[in-house]
Amino acid sequence: MSTQSIKVEGMSCDHCIHAVTEELVKIDGVNNVNVTLNPDGPSNIDFDADNEIAMTDLAAAIDEAGYTLV
């Protein structure tokens, strides 16, 4: 298991955290999502993964939640 980090643009509240977390945990192998919210810029998201998660899969999940992977 490894920890991966991504940055997401457009998040500003608890609803945003819930939406992104909900989409990320749908990806097989993603666990323990931790969001550090930054309403004035990109928010940092750390998560544990059983294997390396492809950026295309992460981008699709973030897009589905309504935000942008940066």
C-alpha positions as YAML, in Angstrom:
chain: A
units: angstrom
residues:
- id: 1
  name: MET
  ca: [0.00, 0.00, 0.00]
- id: 2
  name: SER
  ca: [1.24, 3.48, -0.81]
- id: 3
  name: THR
  ca: [0.08, 7.03, -0.21]
- id: 4
  name: GLN
  ca: [-0.63, 9.20, -3.24]
- id: 5
  name: SER
  ca: [-1.33, 12.93, -3.37]
- id: 6
  name: ILE
  ca: [-3.24, 15.02, -5.88]
- id: 7
  name: LYS
  ca: [-4.36, 18.64, -6.10]
- id: 8
  name: VAL
  ca: [-7.91, 19.61, -7.03]
- id: 9
  name: GLU
  ca: [-9.19, 23.01, -8.14]
- id: 10
  name: GLY
  ca: [-12.60, 24.42, -7.24]
- id: 11
  name: MET
  ca: [-13.32, 22.90, -3.83]
- id: 12
  name: SER
  ca: [-14.65, 25.29, -1.18]
- id: 13
  name: CYS
  ca: [-16.81, 23.47, 1.39]
- id: 14
  name: ASP
  ca: [-17.72, 20.23, 3.17]
- id: 15
  name: HIS
  ca: [-20.04, 19.26, 0.31]
- id: 16
  name: CYS
  ca: [-17.04, 19.44, -2.04]
- id: 17
  name: ILE
  ca: [-15.03, 17.18, 0.25]
- id: 18
  name: HIS
  ca: [-17.87, 14.65, 0.39]
- id: 19
  name: ALA
  ca: [-18.40, 14.65, -3.40]
- id: 20
  name: VAL
  ca: [-14.72, 14.13, -4.20]
- id: 21
  name: THR
  ca: [-14.23, 11.51, -1.49]
- id: 22
  name: GLU
  ca: [-17.29, 9.59, -2.67]
- id: 23
  name: GLU
  ca: [-15.95, 9.42, -6.25]
- id: 24
  name: LEU
  ca: [-12.38, 8.53, -5.27]
- id: 25
  name: VAL
  ca: [-13.37, 5.58, -3.06]
- id: 26
  name: LYS
  ca: [-15.23, 4.11, -6.04]
- id: 27
  name: ILE
  ca: [-11.82, 3.50, -7.64]
- id: 28
  name: ASP
  ca: [-10.68, -0.03, -6.86]
- id: 29
  name: GLY
  ca: [-7.87, 0.06, -4.30]
- id: 30
  name: VAL
  ca: [-8.39, 3.61, -3.00]
- id: 31
  name: ASN
  ca: [-8.73, 3.93, 0.80]
- id: 32
  name: ASN
  ca: [-8.47, 6.56, 3.55]
- id: 33
  name: VAL
  ca: [-9.07, 9.73, 1.56]
- id: 34
  name: ASN
  ca: [-7.93, 12.86, 3.43]
- id: 35
  name: VAL
  ca: [-8.75, 16.31, 2.02]
- id: 36
  name: THR
  ca: [-7.00, 19.51, 3.08]
- id: 37
  name: LEU
  ca: [-9.44, 22.14, 1.85]
- id: 38
  name: ASN
  ca: [-8.05, 25.37, 0.38]
- id: 39
  name: PRO
  ca: [-10.95, 27.56, -0.82]
- id: 40
  name: ASP
  ca: [-8.51, 30.11, -2.27]
- id: 41
  name: GLY
  ca: [-6.58, 27.66, -4.45]
- id: 42
  name: PRO
  ca: [-6.00, 23.97, -5.13]
- id: 43
  name: SER
  ca: [-6.98, 21.63, -2.30]
- id: 44
  name: ASN
  ca: [-4.62, 18.79, -1.43]
- id: 45
  name: ILE
  ca: [-5.93, 15.24, -1.32]
- id: 46
  name: ASP
  ca: [-3.96, 12.33, 0.11]
- id: 47
  name: PHE
  ca: [-5.15, 8.75, -0.09]
- id: 48
  name: ASP
  ca: [-3.86, 5.24, 0.41]
- id: 49
  name: ALA
  ca: [-3.90, 2.93, -2.56]
- id: 50
  name: ASP
  ca: [-3.29, -0.78, -2.93]
- id: 51
  name: ASN
  ca: [-1.42, 0.01, -6.17]
- id: 52
  name: GLU
  ca: [-0.50, 3.03, -8.28]
- id: 53
  name: ILE
  ca: [-3.71, 4.68, -9.51]
- id: 54
  name: ALA
  ca: [-3.59, 6.00, -13.08]
- id: 55
  name: MET
  ca: [-3.93, 9.77, -13.43]
- id: 56
  name: THR
  ca: [-6.63, 9.23, -16.06]
- id: 57
  name: ASP
  ca: [-8.73, 7.32, -13.51]
- id: 58
  name: LEU
  ca: [-8.17, 10.03, -10.89]
- id: 59
  name: ALA
  ca: [-9.02, 12.80, -13.36]
- id: 60
  name: ALA
  ca: [-12.23, 11.00, -14.39]
- id: 61
  name: ALA
  ca: [-13.33, 10.60, -10.75]
- id: 62
  name: ILE
  ca: [-12.57, 14.25, -9.93]
- id: 63
  name: ASP
  ca: [-14.41, 15.37, -13.08]
- id: 64
  name: GLU
  ca: [-17.41, 13.23, -12.15]
- id: 65
  name: ALA
  ca: [-17.52, 15.05, -8.80]
- id: 66
  name: GLY
  ca: [-17.52, 18.38, -10.66]
- id: 67
  name: TYR
  ca: [-13.97, 19.55, -10.02]
- id: 68
  name: THR
  ca: [-10.63, 19.73, -11.84]
- id: 69
  name: LEU
  ca: [-7.47, 17.73, -11.20]
- id: 70
  name: VAL
  ca: [-4.42, 20.02, -11.43]
...
